[in-house]
Amino acid sequence: QVQLVESGGGLVQPGGSLRLSCAVSGAIFRIIKLGWFRQAPGKQRELVATITSGGLTNVVDSVKGRFTISRDNAKNSMFLQMNSLKPEDTSVYFCTAGYEALGAYWGQGTQVTVSS
């Protein structure tokens, strides 16, 4: 069974940085697609970034230039480096995975709060 566990969330001041991690188990990691979503209170879950099995990345415009997605196939892990954080980045961040498409598997989420 595929399991995803996020870590690295917390409270940070505006302009600060955080690095989220997603540990994946029970999967053929090297061929699985990965991504990050986030959900703020009262809002729908939204896509943040994706990375293919081959390492091709995509980030949404609202975080472009600030967030970087990466994966380490040797460690069965995915990361989201978040720089220049803004209060509007405050959300619960979820990692997701799938062989054909994202969304087949989800982590439990990690809270990121950007506030002074």
N, C-alpha and C positions, 0 to 999 in steps of 0.2 A: 504494500500500500504506500502510495506517495504521500509524504508528509513534508510540510514547509513550516519553518520556524523563523520568525523575524526577530531581530534584536537591534539595539542601537538608538532607539528613540529617546526622547527626553525633552527637557526645557532648555531653550537657548535664546539668547537675545537677538534682536534684529541685526542682520549683518553677519551673524555667526555661521558656523558649519556643524554638520552632523554627518555621520556615515552609517547608513543602515545596512544590515546584513540579512541574508535569507539563506538558511541552511536547508538543503534538500536531501531527503533520504527516500529509499525505496524506488528510485527512478533510474533510468538509463540517462544519466545527467547530460552526457555529451551531445545527445540528440534532442533534448527537450527545449522548447521555447520558454522564455521567462519574461516576466514583466512586473512593474510596480503600478498599483492603483492607489488612490487616496480618497478618503471620504471625510468631509467636514460636517459638523453638526447641522442637521436640517437640509443637507444637500445630497445629491446623488453621488455614487461612487464614480470617480473619473480616472481615466488613464493618465499616467505620468510618463512612463518610459517602457520600452521593450528592447529585448536583445534576442537574436535568433541563435540557433545552435552553432552557426558559423561565426557568430560574433558581430553581426550587423546590428547597429543600434538606431533607435529613434526616440526622441524626446519631444514632448508637446511644446508648443510655442511659449506657454507661460513660464516654463522652467528652462528653456533653451539658454545655454551660456552659463547657467548656474548649477544645474544638476548633471551628473554623469553616471550612466549605468555601465556595469561591467560584470563579468563572470569569471570564476576560476574553476575550470573543469577538474583540476587536480584535487580541489577541496570541496567539490559539490556545493559551491556557494555562489550567490549573486550579491552584488553590492549596489548601493545608490549613494554616491557622494553628493551632498547637498551643501552648496556654498551660497553666500550672500542671502541668507534666509530672510523671508519677509513674514509679517504677521499673517498674511493670507495663505501662507504655506501650512499653517496649523491644520492638522488633520490626523486621522488614523491612517497609517500607511500599510498596505497589504501587498505581499508578494503573491504572484500567481504563476502557474505553469501549465503546460499542456504539450502533447506530442503533435497534434494537428492544429490546435488553436489554444490561445490563452483562455483561462477560466475553468479548466478541467479540475484544477487543484488550487486551493487557497490556504494561506497562512491565517493565523488568528489576529494579526494586526499589531502594530506598535504605534504608540501615540507620539506625535511630534508637536510641540507647542513652542511657538515663536512669540515671545513677549518680553517687554522690558520691566 
